[in-house]
Amino acid sequence: MQTTGPSLTGVRLVLAVTGSIAAYKAVGLLRLLRREGATVHVVMTTGACRFVTPLTFEVLSGSHVATDLFEAHQEMLHLSLPEQAQAIVIAPATANCLAKAALGLADDLLSTMLLTTQCPVIFAPAMDGDMWHHPTVVEHVAALRTRGAIIVEPEEGPLASGRSGQGRLADESRILSVLHAALHPRRDWSGRRLLISAGPTQEAIDPVRFISNRSSGKMGYALAESAQARGAEVLLVSGPTALTPPVGVELCPVTTAEDMRKAMMSRFTWSDTVIMAAAVADFRPAQPATQKLKKRQQSLTNLALTPTDDILKELGERRTTQVLVGFAAETQDLLAHARENCKLRV
């Protein structure tokens, strides 16, 4: 397997394995880390030991596998292991593991160890899709991210339950790439100022109804997180989403296309790079109702719409030295429409 980034020669890691059906995949990850030259100490929870034996990891790691906070002749493992490690990788991380880490619970070796850890911690969750999207799990993941933990989100695909969804353990190479980035962070964007838009806008029909689109905001938030990680100062102008702002990124929440236009224009001169990743509504109701339209009293078959302002075009007209990056969603003739958009906005 081809890998990118620096070698792991001389790097000391802790690989923690929790009680997921994906625990067997940690064997392959351990082999990869060892092949990259890392010294790996494995920690297994009680649940993990029911899926794969500690002996498997002991043979492949070449060192004792820690399973018990109170192991004989292994005093203070919860202190010594993280003190010696340059990073901790938890793969797979169960919903229970995420909950204990987020809440600061410490009832076994791994959870106790995490309360003493100063090095980067990487969680690679694996669970059923409904569990991954459960509000409690979402809150725990957000809390961990806020404290600086690195989350390698699970992938889409067939799950152990027979269903299909987002819950599969991330690929080994993806986890390795995230580990490289954590150990050797790039700060090549230090001193740069990025203004990034994300998410949808909502255009009111009446006080309780609006028209919008299916944008999740994930791309804009991911761009903001990556830019901040590389040293940039980032301001994120976001329409309504369910996402948690990346740590260290300033958030400016907006609702309508006009709100977003004002926010972007007022901060444009501050920036040196602008990335318009938001899905700004192209149209808005011409005359929003001031009171809720009653279903039996009104007809919306003739809802009049008027175009919203083209924010990217206006930014282009005001541009001095800024770099502008824009996105557009298309369903056909992608390149032709992209070229036309460029002509209209440049």
Beta strands, then each sheet from edge to edge (+ up, - down):
strand 1: 12-17
strand 2: 39-44
strand 3: 87-93
strand 4: 121-125
strand 5: 150-151
strand 6: 155-158
strand 7: 164-168
strand 8: 193-198
strand 9: 203-204
strand 10: 210-211
strand 11: 233-238
strand 12: 250-253
strand 13: 273-276
strand 14: 283-285
strand 15: 305-307
strand 16: 323-326
sheet 1: 2+ 1+ 3+ 4+ 5+
sheet 2: 6+ 7-
sheet 3: 12+ 11+ 8+ 13+ 16+
sheet 4: 9+ 10-
sheet 5: 14+ 15-
end
